[in-house]
């Protein structure tokens, strides 16, 4: 190993210059010198400086040199170089003026030196340059009352002669010769103008120069049109690169292609293309944001919103109404995705902005003029209404859900399965979600009917969708179908229940064939949560060790989800998953036979609910807040029932308070099932505390429990709410029995 050290050291030292130049802004130079014999060779030792700023560097033996550029000059802007080499002068580029390359590390700037006195300093190109410089400086001699004949051009010829080591007579002779030949050969107007100027025929010089300028401007306009056309075509090609990558789900590559195209267009010169690229970039940023984890996803979505807002600076409704409406729709979609990554407070605000953007788009996209775009935008609006309904409670939630369902049914009048099967399937999915949200809050036959319709809508959509053709949408549908089936399975109290729960578990597992942690970590985490919900429902319906085993699988799925759905990155999803985990821990705790383990699970359940309540607020997420309060109340009651003395009674009192807080949010009409389950939980807590309280205090609690169970059983039925109905019914019977015992005279049978 010691033999390798010197070699490795040499390699490291050899790499140092490359490393030092890599991060700098460097101009690469190649300096040539042409000797008197006309032989071209590297100008070894030539010193090159950057105009007045100096910054000298020397050419190496191969004529190569590197010069660090200051911060000022940007690509395409001119800088002036000076070169010093004894006996030589810079010949080209003229005046040492070069343009800063767009990619300095790939471009080499060539400089050519000639020896003093070289005849090339009097070649045709040199004389043209001499006369142009003389014309530029001659106007300094123009004074008040002067005459054209007084203009002395000889002084400039002398300066040229001295500068390049030539004789004045030699320069004058070559200039006369060149002017004579230019006039005799009737060269182009530019040369005629220079020749006339050299001969003091200034009026003719002006006329020829004007004609030359007209010719050049016409040529420039043609070139400019061609350049503009080529640039637009190149930008279109780069957009096609991005579009192709986007269609292949390679969103970052697509975004890179659009970014490269944007380097060549400005809002001022190419406003339409600029706005189109901003919108295309917004689409890719949105896709990346939806599928990225944590803060990265939020940053992508924030950038997407800003891209659409920039596009709307050009795509105004008064000049581009159709494009304006499209960008408004996309902005609304990005805002809604952005809202989902925010906490409850911001969710309400941003989701309202998303709804407003969709409604603005619908001012242009009407059913009569643009039926397909109208239907597409209405679908997006319906989804926003549904998500907003999920974040509120009571009559407002019911109103938003009813609006969402009505909008989706209108869309299905345009999107038919025969004409537009893919759009029809997507609308069925959206309708199913809204029906589920409506049905999950209602008890009895009406709730079961709506949940059944939701399941049927998703199953119809999956007849059109396939894993091969639409993998992401297919997996998404499987994920939510799992939740629908699990919820419906828990409502039924017959032979249909267990098969539905098994189907729910299988649907989540199908979705996980597409959603992998490596490729789609956020979708994978959401599906793990849905799998946990399905397993929890299945485990709750199964007794004994088999049920406990499935419940353990459920908690494992929720914990896997929390690997990605962290409090910091995805607060809303984190709260949803953690609250579900708390519910399953509660079920495990009350079913675990071993006392210490059961108490540990119940304490963990309580802790999960309390953590969630640190994020959720009653003002911004009332329904979710109430749901977690109810879960907290259940965990506290179960712990209190197992506790002794004052500590146990204290936990029961906390349980009663948590359930009553939830009932301040839930309304029987809009949230009847949640209201009924909370009434049942309150009844259980009141009953448990009454059993520990003597005298009138105990009787008062029993009466309150009796009323709570009665209220719950107005919604819960044995057909559609088992086992919740069983718990409420048994609680009511137990309460009746205790009331009879405490009120009946000794020796008499209990009352009804």
C-alpha positions in Angstrom: 0.0 0.0 0.0 2.9 2.4 0.7 4.0 2.1 -3.0 0.7 3.6 -4.1 1.0 6.8 -2.0 3.3 8.7 -4.3 1.3 7.8 -7.4 -1.9 8.9 -5.7 -0.3 12.1 -4.6 0.7 12.9 -8.2 -2.8 12.3 -9.4 -4.2 14.6 -6.7 -1.7 17.4 -7.6 -2.5 17.0 -11.3 -6.2 17.4 -10.5 -5.8 20.6 -8.5 -5.6 23.1 -11.4 -8.7 21.6 -12.9 -10.6 21.8 -9.6 -9.5 25.4 -9.1 -10.8 26.5 -12.5 -14.0 24.4 -12.3 -16.1 26.8 -10.1 -14.6 30.1 -11.6 -15.9 32.2 -14.5 -13.0 31.8 -16.9 -12.3 33.0 -20.5 -10.2 30.6 -22.5 -7.8 32.2 -24.9 -5.6 31.0 -27.8 -2.9 33.6 -28.8 -1.2 33.3 -32.2 1.7 35.2 -33.7 2.4 35.5 -37.5 6.1 36.2 -38.3 7.5 38.2 -41.2 7.6 35.1 -43.3 3.9 34.5 -42.8 4.3 31.5 -40.5 1.6 31.2 -37.8 2.7 29.8 -34.4 1.7 30.0 -30.7 2.6 33.4 -29.1 4.4 32.0 -26.1 4.7 34.5 -23.2 2.3 37.0 -24.7 0.6 39.0 -21.9 -3.2 39.5 -22.2 -5.1 42.0 -20.1 -8.7 42.9 -19.7 -9.0 46.5 -20.8 -8.7 49.0 -18.0 -9.3 46.3 -15.4 -5.9 44.7 -16.1 -6.1 41.2 -14.7 -3.1 40.1 -16.8 -2.4 36.5 -17.8 0.4 35.0 -19.9 0.1 32.5 -22.7 1.8 29.2 -22.2 4.1 27.5 -24.7 1.1 26.3 -26.7 -0.3 29.8 -26.8 -3.2 28.9 -24.5 -4.2 31.2 -21.6 -7.0 31.5 -19.1 -8.4 34.8 -17.7 -10.8 35.2 -14.8 -13.8 37.3 -15.8 -15.2 39.9 -13.4 -18.8 39.8 -12.3 -19.9 42.6 -14.5 -19.9 41.4 -18.1 -22.7 38.9 -18.9 -22.8 36.4 -21.8 -23.2 38.2 -25.1 -21.7 41.5 -23.8 -18.4 42.9 -25.2 -15.1 43.1 -23.4 -11.8 44.6 -24.7 -8.5 42.7 -24.5 -5.0 44.1 -24.9 -2.0 42.0 -25.8 1.7 42.8 -25.2 4.5 40.9 -26.9 7.7 42.6 -27.8 7.9 43.4 -31.6 4.2 42.4 -32.2 0.8 44.1 -32.2 -2.7 42.8 -32.0 -4.3 42.4 -35.4 -7.5 40.5 -34.7 -10.1 40.8 -33.3 -10.3 44.5 -34.2 -9.5 46.7 -31.2 -9.3 43.5 -29.1 -13.1 43.5 -28.7 -14.7 40.1 -28.1 -18.1 39.0 -26.8 -18.4 37.0 -23.6 -19.4 33.5 -24.6 -22.6 31.9 -23.2 -20.5 28.9 -22.1 -16.9 30.2 -21.6 -15.7 26.8 -20.5 -16.5 25.4 -24.0 -15.5 28.3 -26.2 -11.9 29.4 -27.1 -11.3 33.1 -28.1 -8.5 33.4 -30.7 -6.2 36.4 -30.8 -3.7 37.0 -33.7 -0.5 39.2 -33.5 1.4 40.6 -36.4 5.1 41.9 -36.3 5.6 45.7 -36.4 5.9 46.9 -40.0 4.0 43.9 -41.4 2.5 44.6 -44.8 -0.8 43.1 -43.6 -1.3 46.3 -41.6 -1.8 47.9 -45.1 -4.0 45.2 -46.6 -7.4 46.0 -47.9 -9.1 45.0 -44.7 -6.6 47.2 -42.7 -7.2 50.2 -44.9 -10.9 49.9 -44.5 -10.5 49.8 -40.8 -8.1 52.9 -41.0 -10.6 54.9 -43.0 -13.5 54.0 -40.7 -11.5 55.1 -37.6 -10.5 58.3 -39.4 -14.2 59.0 -40.2 -15.1 58.4 -36.6 -12.5 60.9 -35.3 -12.7 63.5 -38.1 -15.9 65.1 -36.7 -13.8 66.4 -33.9 -12.2 68.8 -36.4 -15.6 70.3 -37.3 -15.9 73.8 -35.9 -18.1 76.9 -36.3 -17.5 78.6 -39.7 -15.2 75.9 -40.9 -15.0 74.3 -44.4 -14.9 70.7 -45.5 -11.5 71.4 -47.2 -10.0 72.1 -43.8 -10.6 68.6 -42.5 -7.2 66.9 -42.3 -7.2 63.1 -42.7 -3.4 63.0 -42.9 -3.0 63.1 -39.1 -4.9 59.8 -38.7 -2.8 58.1 -41.4 0.3 59.3 -39.4 -1.0 57.9 -36.2 -1.6 54.5 -38.0 1.9 54.6 -39.4 3.5 55.2 -36.0 1.4 52.6 -34.3 2.2 49.8 -36.6 5.8 50.7 -37.5 5.1 52.0 -41.0 6.2 55.0 -43.1 3.7 57.8 -43.6 4.3 58.0 -47.3 3.8 54.3 -47.5 0.5 54.5 -45.8 -0.7 57.4 -47.9 0.2 55.6 -51.1 -1.6 52.5 -50.1 -4.7 54.5 -49.1 -4.7 56.3 -52.5 -4.3 53.1 -54.3 -7.1 51.4 -52.4 -9.5 54.4 -53.0 -8.7 54.5 -56.7 -9.3 50.8 -57.2 -12.5 50.9 -55.2 -13.8 53.7 -57.4 -12.7 52.2 -60.7 -14.1 48.8 -59.9 -17.5 50.2 -58.8 -17.5 48.0 -55.7 -20.5 48.0 -53.3 -21.8 51.2 -51.8 -19.9 50.6 -48.5 -16.6 50.6 -50.2 -17.6 53.5 -52.4 -18.4 55.5 -49.3 -15.1 54.8 -47.7 -13.2 55.6 -50.9 -15.1 58.9 -51.2 -14.4 59.8 -47.6 -10.7 59.1 -48.1 -10.7 61.5 -51.1 -12.6 64.2 -49.1 -15.8 63.8 -51.2 -17.9 63.9 -48.1 -21.3 64.4 -49.8 -20.7 61.4 -52.0 -19.5 59.4 -49.0 -22.8 60.2 -47.2 -24.9 59.2 -50.2 -23.0 55.9 -50.7 -23.0 55.2 -47.0 -26.8 55.8 -46.8 -27.3 53.4 -49.7 -25.1 50.8 -48.0 -27.0 51.2 -44.8 -30.3 50.6 -46.5 -28.9 47.4 -48.1 -27.5 46.2 -44.7 -30.8 47.0 -42.9 -32.8 45.1 -45.4 -30.4 42.2 -45.1 -30.5 42.5 -41.3 -34.3 42.4 -41.3 -34.3 39.3 -43.4 -31.7 37.7 -41.2 -33.6 38.8 -38.1 -36.8 37.2 -39.3 -34.9 34.1 -40.1 -33.2 34.1 -36.7 -36.5 34.7 -35.0 -38.1 31.8 -36.9 -35.2 29.5 -36.1 -35.3 30.5 -32.5 -39.0 29.9 -32.2 -38.6 26.5 -33.9 -35.8 25.6 -31.6 -38.0 26.6 -28.6 -40.8 24.5 -30.0 -38.5 21.6 -30.3 -37.3 22.0 -26.7 -40.9 22.1 -25.7 -41.5 18.9 -27.6 -38.6 17.4 -25.7 -40.4 18.4 -22.4 -43.8 17.2 -23.6 -42.3 13.8 -24.6 -40.7 13.4 -21.2 -43.9 14.5 -19.4 -45.9 11.9 -21.3 -43.4 9.3 -20.1 -43.8 10.5 -16.5 -40.3 11.8 -16.4 -41.3 15.1 -14.9 -37.8 16.4 -13.8 -36.4 15.8 -17.3 -39.4 17.6 -18.8 -38.9 20.5 -16.4 -35.3 20.7 -17.4 -36.2 20.9 -21.1 -38.7 23.7 -20.4 -36.0 25.5 -18.4 -33.6 25.3 -21.2 -36.2 26.7 -23.6 -36.8 29.6 -21.3 -33.2 30.6 -21.5 -33.8 31.7 -25.1 -37.0 33.6 -24.8 -37.9 36.7 -22.9 -41.4 38.0 -21.8 -40.8 41.2 -23.8 -39.7 39.6 -27.1 -41.7 36.3 -27.1 -44.5 36.9 -24.6 -46.7 34.0 -25.9 -44.0 31.4 -25.8 -42.8 32.7 -22.5 -46.2 32.3 -20.9 -46.6 28.9 -22.5 -43.3 27.7 -21.0 -44.3 29.1 -17.6 -47.5 27.1 -17.7 -45.8 24.0 -18.9 -43.2 24.4 -16.1 -46.1 24.8 -13.6 -47.6 21.5 -14.7 -44.3 19.6 -14.1 -43.7 21.4 -10.8 -47.2 20.4 -9.8 -46.6 16.8 -10.7 -43.3 16.7 -8.8 -44.9 18.4 -5.8 -47.7 15.9 -5.6 -45.3 12.9 -5.7 -42.5 14.4 -3.6 -42.0 14.0 0.1 -41.9 16.6 2.9 -40.6 20.1 2.3 -39.4 19.2 -1.2 -43.0 18.6 -2.3 -44.2 21.9 -0.7 -41.4 23.8 -2.5 -42.4 22.3 -5.9 -46.0 23.2 -5.3 -45.2 26.8 -4.3 -43.1 27.1 -7.4 -46.0 25.7 -9.5 -48.4 28.4 -8.2 -45.9 31.1 -8.9 -45.3 29.8 -12.5 -49.1 30.0 -13.2 -49.3 33.5 -11.7 -46.5 34.6 -14.0 -48.2 33.1 -17.0 -51.4 35.0 -16.1 -49.4 38.3 -16.4 -49.5 37.6 -20.2 -52.5 35.4 -20.5 -55.0 38.1 -19.6 -58.8 37.5 -20.0 -59.2 40.6 -22.2 -56.7 39.5 -24.8 -56.5 35.6 -24.4 -59.7 34.5 -22.7 -59.4 30.8 -23.5 -55.7 30.6 -22.4 -56.6 32.7 -19.4 -59.3 30.2 -18.4 -56.9 27.2 -18.8 -54.3 28.8 -16.6 -56.9 29.7 -14.0 -58.0 26.1 -13.9 -54.4 24.9 -13.5 -53.7 27.5 -10.8 -56.7 26.2 -8.9 -55.5 22.7 -9.1 -52.0 23.7 -7.9 -53.5 25.7 -5.0 -55.6 22.7 -3.9 -52.5 20.5 -3.9 -50.7 23.2 -2.0 -53.5 23.4 0.5 -53.2 19.7 1.2 -49.6 20.2 2.3 -50.6 22.9 4.8 -51.9 22.9 8.3 -55.7 23.4 9.0 -55.5 27.1 9.2 -53.9 27.6 5.8 -55.9 24.8 4.2 -59.2 26.7 4.6 -57.7 29.9 3.1 -55.9 28.3 0.2 -58.7 25.9 -0.7 -61.1 28.9 -1.0 -58.6 30.5 -3.4 -58.5 27.2 -5.4 -62.4 27.3 -5.6 -62.3 30.9 -6.8 -59.8 30.1 -9.5 -62.1 27.4 -10.9 -65.1 29.6 -10.8 -63.2 32.3 -12.7 -62.3 29.7 -15.4 -66.0 28.8 -15.6 -66.8 32.4 -16.6 -65.2 31.5 -20.0 -65.6 27.8 -20.1 -69.4 27.5 -20.4 -71.4 24.4 -21.2 -72.8 25.9 -24.4 -69.5 27.2 -25.9 -66.9 24.7 -24.5 -68.8 21.7 -23.1 -65.8 19.4 -22.6 -63.6 22.1 -20.9 -66.7 23.1 -18.9 -67.1 19.5 -17.7 -63.4 19.2 -16.9 -63.4 22.3 -14.8 -66.6 21.4 -13.1 -65.0 18.1 -12.1 -62.1 20.0 -10.5 -64.5 22.3 -8.7 -66.6 19.4 -7.4 -63.4 17.8 -5.9 -62.5 21.0 -4.2 -66.0 21.4 -2.7 -65.8 17.8 -1.4 -62.4 18.4 0.2 -63.6 21.6 1.8 -66.6 19.7 3.1 -64.3 17.2 4.8 -62.5 20.0 6.7 -65.7 21.5 8.1 -68.8 20.2 9.9 -72.6 20.5 10.3 -74.8 22.2 7.8 -71.8 23.8 6.0 -70.3 20.4 5.4 -73.6 19.0 4.2 -74.1 22.0 1.9 -70.7 21.6 0.2 -71.1 17.9 -0.2 -74.5 18.3 -1.8 -73.0 20.9 -4.2 -70.2 18.5 -5.1 -72.6 15.6 -5.9 -74.9 17.9 -7.9 -71.9 19.2 -10.0 -70.7 15.7 -10.7 -74.1 14.5 -11.9 -74.2 17.5 -14.3 -70.8 16.5 -15.6 -71.9 13.0 -16.3 -74.5 14.5 -18.8 -71.5 15.5 -20.9 -69.0 12.7 -20.0 -70.8 9.5 -21.1 -69.2 6.0 -21.0 -69.8 5.5 -24.7 -68.3 8.8 -25.9 -65.7 9.6 -23.3 -65.0 6.5 -21.3 -61.9 7.8 -19.5 -63.5 11.1 -18.5 -66.6 9.2 -17.5 -64.6 6.9 -15.2 -62.8 9.8 -13.6 -66.1 11.5 -12.9 -67.5 8.3 -11.4 -64.5 8.3 -9.0 -65.1 11.9 -8.0 -68.8 11.2 -7.5 -68.0 8.1 -5.5 -65.8 10.1 -3.1 -68.5 12.7 -2.5 -71.2 10.0 -2.0 -68.9 8.3 0.5 -68.3 11.5 2.5 -72.1 12.1 2.5 -72.8 8.5 3.6 -70.1 8.2 6.2 -71.8 10.9 8.3 -75.3 9.4 8.1 -76.5 6.4 10.0 -79.3 3.9 9.2 -80.4 2.8 5.8 -79.7 6.1 4.2 -76.0 5.9 5.1 -75.7 2.3 3.9 -77.4 3.3 0.6 -75.0 6.2 0.0 -72.0 4.0 0.8 -73.2 1.3 -1.5 -73.6 3.9 -4.3 -70.0 5.1 -3.6 -68.7 1.5 -3.9 -70.7 0.9 -7.1 -69.4 4.2 -8.6 -65.8 3.1 -8.1 -66.4 -0.4 -9.3 -67.9 0.9 -12.5 -64.9 3.2 -13.0 -62.5 0.2 -12.5 -64.3 -1.6 -15.4 -62.8 1.1 -17.7 -59.5 1.7 -15.9 -56.7 -0.8 -16.0 -53.4 -1.2 -14.2 -51.5 -1.4 -17.5 -53.1 1.7 -19.2 -53.6 4.0 -16.2 -51.4 2.7 -13.4 -51.5 5.7 -11.1 -55.3 6.4 -11.5 -56.0 2.7 -11.2 -54.0 2.4 -7.9 -55.7 5.6 -6.6 -59.1 4.0 -7.2 -58.1 0.8 -5.6 -56.9 2.7 -2.5 -60.1 4.6 -2.0 -62.3 1.6 -2.8 -60.6 -0.2 0.1 -61.7 2.6 2.4 -65.3 2.5 1.1 -65.6 -1.3 1.4 -64.1 -1.2 4.9 -66.6 1.4 6.1 -69.6 -0.4 4.5 -68.5 -3.7 5.9 -68.5 -2.3 9.4 -72.1 -1.0 8.9 -73.6 -4.3 7.9 -74.6 -7.0 10.3 -75.1 -10.0 8.0 -73.1 -12.4 5.9 -72.1 -9.6 3.5 -69.8 -7.9 6.0 -66.7 -10.2 6.2 -66.4 -10.7 2.4 -66.6 -6.9 1.9 -63.8 -6.4 4.5 -61.6 -9.0 2.9 -62.2 -7.2 -0.4 -61.1 -3.9 1.3 -57.8 -5.4 2.4 -57.2 -6.9 -1.1 -57.9 -3.5 -2.8 -55.2 -1.8 -0.7 -52.7 -4.5 -1.5 -53.5 -4.1 -5.2 -52.8 -0.4 -5.0 -49.4 -1.1 -3.3 -48.4 -3.0 -6.4 -48.1 0.4 -8.1 -47.4 2.6 -5.1 -43.9 1.7 -3.9 -41.9 3.5 -1.3 -39.0 3.9 -3.7 -40.9 5.5 -6.5 -44.0 7.1 -4.9 -43.3 7.4 -1.2 -46.2 9.7 -0.4 -48.8 7.6 -2.3 -47.3 4.5 -0.7 -47.8 6.0 2.8 -51.4 7.0 2.1 -52.1 3.5 0.9 -50.5 2.0 3.9 -52.9 4.1 6.0 -55.9 2.9 4.0 -54.6 -0.7 4.4 -54.5 -0.1 8.1 -58.1 1.1 8.1 -59.2 -2.0 6.2 -57.3 -4.3 8.5 -58.7 -2.5 11.5 -62.3 -3.0 10.3 -61.6 -6.7 9.5 -59.9 -7.3 12.9 -62.7 -5.6 14.8 -65.2 -8.0 13.2 -63.2 -11.1 14.0 -63.0 -12.5 17.5 -60.2 -14.1 19.5 -56.5 -14.4 18.6 -57.2 -14.1 14.8 -58.8 -10.7 15.3 -55.9 -9.5 17.5 -53.4 -10.7 14.9 -55.1 -8.7 12.2 -55.3 -5.6 14.5 -51.6 -5.9 15.0 -51.1 -5.9 11.2 -53.2 -2.7 11.1 -51.0 -0.9 13.6 -47.9 -2.0 11.6 -49.4 -0.5 8.4 -50.2 2.8 10.2 -46.6 3.0 11.6 -45.2 2.4 8.1 -47.3 5.3 6.8 -45.9 7.6 9.5 -42.4 7.0 8.2 -43.3 9.4 5.4 -46.2 11.3 6.8 -44.4 13.3 9.4 -45.8 16.2 11.5 -43.4 18.7 9.8 -43.9 17.6 6.2 -47.5 16.5 5.9 -49.4 17.7 9.0 -52.9 16.9 7.7 -52.0 13.3 6.6 -49.9 12.8 9.8 -52.9 13.8 11.9 -55.2 11.5 9.9 -52.9 8.5 10.2 -52.0 9.0 13.8 -55.7 9.4 14.8 -56.5 6.1 13.1 -53.6 4.5 14.8 -55.0 5.7 18.1 -58.4 4.1 17.4 -56.9 0.8 16.6 -54.7 0.9 19.7 -57.9 1.5 21.7 -59.6 -1.6 20.2 -56.4 -3.6 20.9 -56.3 -2.3 24.4 -59.8 -3.3 25.4 -59.5 -6.7 23.7 -56.1 -7.6 25.2 -56.4 -10.0 28.1 -53.1 -9.2 29.8 -53.8 -6.2 32.1 -50.5 -4.4 31.8 -50.3 -4.7 28.1 -53.9 -3.5 27.7 -53.2 -0.4 29.8 -50.1 0.3 27.8 -52.0 0.2 24.5 -54.8 2.4 25.9 -52.2 5.0 27.1 -50.6 5.0 23.7 -54.0 5.5 22.1 -54.7 8.4 24.4 -51.3 9.9 23.7 -51.9 9.6 19.9 -55.2 11.5 20.2 -53.6 14.3 22.3 -50.8 14.7 19.8 -53.3 15.1 17.0 -55.3 17.7 19.0 -52.2 19.8 19.2 -52.4 20.2 15.4 -56.1 20.2 14.7 -58.3 23.0 15.8 -62.0 23.3 16.3 -62.1 26.5 14.2 -60.4 25.2 11.0 -61.1 21.4 11.1 -64.2 21.0 13.3 -65.3 17.5 12.2 -61.8 16.0 12.4 -61.3 17.7 15.8 -64.6 16.3 17.1 -63.7 12.8 15.8 -60.4 12.9 17.7 -62.1 14.2 20.8 -64.5 11.2 20.6 -61.5 8.8 20.2 -59.8 10.4 23.2 -62.9 10.0 25.2 -63.1 6.3 24.4 -59.4 5.8 25.4 -59.9 7.7 28.7 -63.0 5.8 29.5 -61.3 2.4 29.0 -58.4 3.5 31.2 -60.8 4.8 33.8 -62.8 1.6 33.9 -59.6 -0.3 34.7 -58.4 2.3 37.2 -59.1 2.4 40.9 -60.4 5.1 43.2 -60.0 8.8 42.4 -57.6 8.4 39.5 -60.0 6.1 37.7 -62.9 8.4 38.4 -60.9 11.3 37.2 -60.2 9.7 33.9 -63.9 9.0 33.4 -64.7 12.6 34.1 -62.2 13.6 31.4 -63.8 11.1 29.1 -67.3 12.7 29.6 -65.8 16.1 28.9 -64.2 15.0 25.6 -67.4 13.4 24.3 -69.4 16.5 25.2 -66.9 18.7 23.4 -67.4 16.6 20.3 -71.2 16.9 20.6 -70.8 20.7 20.4 -69.7 20.2 16.8 -71.8 17.2 15.6 -75.3 17.8 14.5 -77.8 15.0 14.3 -79.0 15.9 10.8 -75.7 16.5 9.0 -73.4 14.2 11.1 -76.0 11.7 12.4 -73.7 8.7 12.7 -70.8 10.5 14.3 -73.3 12.2 16.6 -74.8 8.8 17.5 -71.5 7.2 18.1 -70.4 10.1 20.3 -73.7 9.8 22.2 -73.0 6.2 22.8 -69.4 6.9 24.0 -70.8 9.6 26.3 -73.3 7.1 27.7 -70.6 4.5 28.4 -68.5 7.1 30.2 -71.5 8.3 32.2 -72.5 4.8 33.1 -69.0 3.8 34.3 -68.7 6.9 36.4 -72.3 6.4 37.8 -71.3 3.0 39.0 -68.7 4.6 41.2 -70.8 7.4 42.6 -73.3 6.8 45.4 -76.7 8.5 46.0 -78.2 11.2 43.9 -74.9 11.9 42.0 -74.9 8.4 40.7 -78.6 8.5 39.8 -78.1 11.8 38.0 -75.3 10.2 35.9 -77.4 7.2 35.2 -80.2 9.4 33.9 -77.8 11.3 31.7 -76.4 7.9 30.4 -79.9 6.6 29.7 -80.7 9.7 27.6 -77.4 9.5 25.7 -78.0 5.8 24.8 -81.5 6.5 23.8 -80.3 9.3 21.5 -77.7 7.0 20.0 -80.2 4.3 19.3 -82.4 6.6 17.3 -79.7 6.4 14.6 -77.9 3.1 15.3 -79.7 0.0 14.2 -78.9 -3.7 14.4 -78.9 -4.0 10.6 -76.7 -1.1 9.8 -74.5 -0.2 12.7 -73.3 -3.4 14.4 -71.2 -3.8 16.5 -71.8 -0.1 17.5 -75.5 -0.8 18.0 -74.7 -3.8 20.2 -72.5 -1.6 22.5 -75.2 1.1 22.7 -78.0 -1.4 23.3 -76.1 -3.2 26.0 -75.3 0.1 27.6 -78.9 1.1 27.7 -80.0 -2.2 29.2 -77.3 -2.0 31.9 -78.3 1.6 32.7 -82.0 0.6 33.0 -81.0 -2.2 35.3 -79.0 0.1 37.6 -81.7 2.7 37.7 -84.2 0.1 38.7 -81.9 -1.2 41.4 -81.3 2.3 42.9 -84.9 3.5 42.6 -87.0 0.3 43.5 -87.9 -0.5 47.1 -86.2 -3.5 48.6 -87.7 -6.8 47.8 -89.5 -5.6 44.7 -88.4 -6.7 41.2 -86.6 -4.1 39.1 -88.7 -1.8 36.9 -88.6 -1.8 33.1 
